[in-house]
């Protein structure tokens, strides 16, 4: 894979930013089918063994740039405008993790805050590392929701369920106590804009 391709600040999703940086998808217009295939392929080689459904991913992609019939038609015809996701219906506008700033830079303070919700986890090799399980991710999201009081939308809490819990499913490790998202892996796809090596090495795209 190509490494460190430039990523637009208009793309606020850490996971999609990593895929763009690795050259797996286009930072401008990405066909719905290709985008959905790529995301589903990653989920198929994940440790969790629960592939994401293609139809669901495609439907979300169709509405990613706007909910009007014209915009949905455009996305279906031209592809998802990944550089135009910021400010769209899937953008939580500061009600989420805030690890990626509006200028596309990584907010280290927010990454450290996220890591504060982690606890020691034991991986399949018996090694211990900080990570977040499903309960800790939920607590993290609830805290984000609470701090956004006054400028959050009702839908923002639902949008959170489509971010970190899905990342847990796609990028999480299987540990002694169940699946968890390793803090080191979070830093890798947020800061380095790269998939964990154990996932990337299994991909055949």
URSULUR-V136304 format. One record per pair of residues at least 12 apart in sequence whose C-alpha atoms are under 10 Angstrom apart, sorted by the first residue. I is the first residue (numbers start at 0). J is the second residue. Records with the same first field share a line. If there is no record, write none. Layout:
I = J ; J
//
This chain:
0 = 20 ; 21 ; 22 ; 23 ; 193 ; 199 ; 204
1 = 19 ; 20 ; 21 ; 22 ; 23
2 = 17 ; 18 ; 19 ; 20 ; 21 ; 22 ; 23 ; 191 ; 192 ; 193
3 = 17 ; 18 ; 19 ; 20 ; 21 ; 22 ; 191 ; 192 ; 193
4 = 16 ; 17 ; 18 ; 19 ; 20 ; 21 ; 22 ; 25 ; 26 ; 192
5 = 19 ; 20 ; 21 ; 22 ; 26
6 = 18 ; 19 ; 20 ; 21 ; 25 ; 26 ; 27 ; 81 ; 82 ; 103 ; 192
7 = 19 ; 20 ; 26 ; 27 ; 81 ; 82 ; 83 ; 84 ; 85 ; 102 ; 103
8 = 81 ; 82 ; 83 ; 84 ; 85 ; 99 ; 100 ; 101 ; 102 ; 103 ; 104
9 = 26 ; 27 ; 80 ; 81 ; 82 ; 83 ; 84 ; 85 ; 86 ; 87 ; 101 ; 102 ; 103
10 = 26 ; 27 ; 80 ; 81 ; 82 ; 83 ; 84 ; 85 ; 86 ; 90 ; 99 ; 101 ; 102 ; 103
11 = 81 ; 82 ; 83 ; 84 ; 85 ; 86 ; 89 ; 90 ; 91 ; 92 ; 97 ; 98 ; 99 ; 100 ; 101 ; 102 ; 103 ; 104
12 = 81 ; 84 ; 85 ; 89 ; 90 ; 98 ; 99 ; 103 ; 162 ; 189
13 = 98 ; 99 ; 103 ; 105 ; 162 ; 166 ; 185 ; 188 ; 189 ; 190 ; 192 ; 193
14 = 38 ; 162 ; 163 ; 166 ; 170 ; 185 ; 188 ; 189 ; 192 ; 193 ; 194
15 = 34 ; 38 ; 81 ; 188 ; 189 ; 192
16 = 81 ; 82 ; 103 ; 188 ; 189 ; 190 ; 191 ; 192 ; 193
17 = 187 ; 188 ; 189 ; 190 ; 191 ; 192 ; 193 ; 194
18 = 34 ; 37 ; 38 ; 188 ; 192 ; 193 ; 194
19 = 81 ; 192 ; 193
20 = 188 ; 191 ; 192 ; 193 ; 194
21 = 191 ; 192 ; 193 ; 194 ; 199
23 = 37 ; 38 ; 204
24 = 37 ; 38 ; 81
25 = 78 ; 79 ; 80 ; 81 ; 82
26 = 79 ; 80 ; 81 ; 82 ; 83
27 = 78 ; 79 ; 80 ; 81 ; 82 ; 83
28 = 74 ; 77 ; 78 ; 79 ; 80 ; 81 ; 82 ; 83
29 = 60 ; 74 ; 77 ; 78 ; 79 ; 80 ; 81
30 = 57 ; 60 ; 61 ; 74 ; 75 ; 76 ; 77 ; 78 ; 79 ; 80
31 = 56 ; 57 ; 58 ; 59 ; 60 ; 61 ; 74 ; 75 ; 76 ; 77 ; 78 ; 79
32 = 53 ; 54 ; 56 ; 57 ; 60 ; 75 ; 78
33 = 57 ; 78
34 = 53 ; 56 ; 57 ; 60 ; 78 ; 79
35 = 51 ; 52 ; 53 ; 54 ; 55 ; 56 ; 57 ; 58 ; 59 ; 60
36 = 51 ; 52 ; 53 ; 56 ; 57 ; 204
37 = 53 ; 202 ; 203 ; 204
38 = 50 ; 51 ; 52 ; 53 ; 56 ; 57 ; 169
39 = 51 ; 52 ; 53 ; 54 ; 56 ; 169
40 = 53 ; 169 ; 201 ; 202 ; 203 ; 204
41 = 169 ; 170 ; 194 ; 198 ; 199 ; 201 ; 202 ; 203 ; 204
42 = 165 ; 166 ; 168 ; 169 ; 170 ; 198 ; 202
43 = 169 ; 198 ; 201 ; 202
44 = 169 ; 170 ; 197 ; 198 ; 199 ; 200 ; 201 ; 202 ; 203
45 = 167 ; 168 ; 169 ; 170 ; 171 ; 172 ; 173 ; 197 ; 198 ; 199 ; 201 ; 202
46 = 167 ; 168 ; 169 ; 170 ; 171 ; 172 ; 173 ; 174 ; 178 ; 197 ; 198
47 = 167 ; 168 ; 169 ; 170 ; 171 ; 172 ; 173 ; 177 ; 178 ; 179
48 = 168 ; 169 ; 173
49 = 168 ; 169
50 = 168 ; 169
51 = 165 ; 168 ; 169
57 = 75
58 = 71 ; 75
59 = 89 ; 161
60 = 74 ; 75 ; 78 ; 79 ; 80 ; 81 ; 89
61 = 73 ; 74 ; 75 ; 76 ; 78 ; 79
62 = 74 ; 75 ; 79 ; 87 ; 88 ; 89
63 = 79 ; 80 ; 81 ; 83 ; 84 ; 85 ; 87 ; 88 ; 89 ; 90
64 = 78 ; 79 ; 80 ; 81 ; 82 ; 83 ; 84 ; 85 ; 86 ; 87 ; 88 ; 89 ; 90
65 = 83 ; 84 ; 86 ; 87 ; 88 ; 89
66 = 87 ; 88
85 = 101
86 = 101
88 = 154 ; 155 ; 158
89 = 154 ; 155 ; 158 ; 159 ; 161 ; 162
90 = 155 ; 158 ; 159
91 = 147 ; 151 ; 152 ; 154 ; 155 ; 156 ; 157 ; 158 ; 159
92 = 147 ; 150 ; 151 ; 152 ; 155
93 = 143 ; 144 ; 146 ; 147 ; 150 ; 151 ; 155
94 = 140 ; 143 ; 144 ; 145 ; 146 ; 147 ; 148 ; 149 ; 150 ; 151 ; 152 ; 155 ; 156 ; 158 ; 159
95 = 139 ; 140 ; 141 ; 142 ; 143 ; 144 ; 146 ; 147 ; 151 ; 155 ; 156 ; 158 ; 159 ; 162 ; 163
96 = 109 ; 110 ; 112 ; 113 ; 139 ; 140 ; 142 ; 143 ; 144 ; 159 ; 162 ; 163
97 = 109 ; 110 ; 113 ; 143
98 = 110 ; 111 ; 112 ; 113 ; 189 ; 190
99 = 189 ; 190
104 = 189 ; 190
105 = 186 ; 189 ; 190 ; 191
106 = 189 ; 190
107 = 186 ; 190
110 = 182 ; 185 ; 186 ; 189 ; 190
111 = 182 ; 186
112 = 139
113 = 131 ; 135 ; 136 ; 139 ; 140 ; 143 ; 182 ; 185
114 = 129 ; 130 ; 131 ; 139 ; 181 ; 182 ; 183 ; 185 ; 186
115 = 129 ; 130 ; 131 ; 135 ; 139 ; 182
116 = 129 ; 130 ; 131 ; 132 ; 134 ; 135 ; 136 ; 137 ; 138 ; 139 ; 182
117 = 129 ; 130 ; 131 ; 132 ; 135 ; 136 ; 139 ; 179 ; 180 ; 181 ; 182
118 = 130 ; 131 ; 132 ; 135 ; 179 ; 181 ; 182
119 = 131 ; 181
120 = 132 ; 172 ; 173 ; 174 ; 175 ; 176 ; 177 ; 178 ; 179 ; 180 ; 181
121 = 172 ; 173 ; 174 ; 175 ; 176 ; 177 ; 179
122 = 172 ; 173 ; 174 ; 175 ; 176 ; 177 ; 178 ; 179 ; 181
123 = 172 ; 173 ; 174 ; 175 ; 176 ; 177
124 = 173 ; 174 ; 175
125 = 174 ; 175
126 = 174
127 = 174
128 = 181 ; 182 ; 183
129 = 179 ; 180 ; 181 ; 182 ; 183
130 = 171 ; 172 ; 174 ; 178 ; 179 ; 180 ; 181 ; 182 ; 183 ; 184 ; 185
131 = 167 ; 171 ; 178 ; 179 ; 180 ; 181 ; 182 ; 185
132 = 164 ; 167 ; 171 ; 172 ; 174 ; 176 ; 177 ; 178 ; 179 ; 180 ; 181
133 = 163 ; 164 ; 167 ; 168 ; 177 ; 178 ; 179 ; 180
134 = 164 ; 179
135 = 179 ; 180
136 = 160 ; 163 ; 164 ; 167 ; 179 ; 180
137 = 159 ; 160 ; 163 ; 164
139 = 163
140 = 156 ; 159 ; 160 ; 162 ; 163 ; 164
141 = 156 ; 159
143 = 156 ; 159
144 = 156 ; 159
163 = 180
164 = 179 ; 180
166 = 179 ; 180 ; 185
167 = 179 ; 180 ; 181
168 = 180
169 = 198
170 = 184 ; 185 ; 188 ; 194 ; 195 ; 197 ; 198
171 = 184 ; 185 ; 195 ; 198
172 = 184 ; 197
181 = 195
183 = 195
184 = 196
//
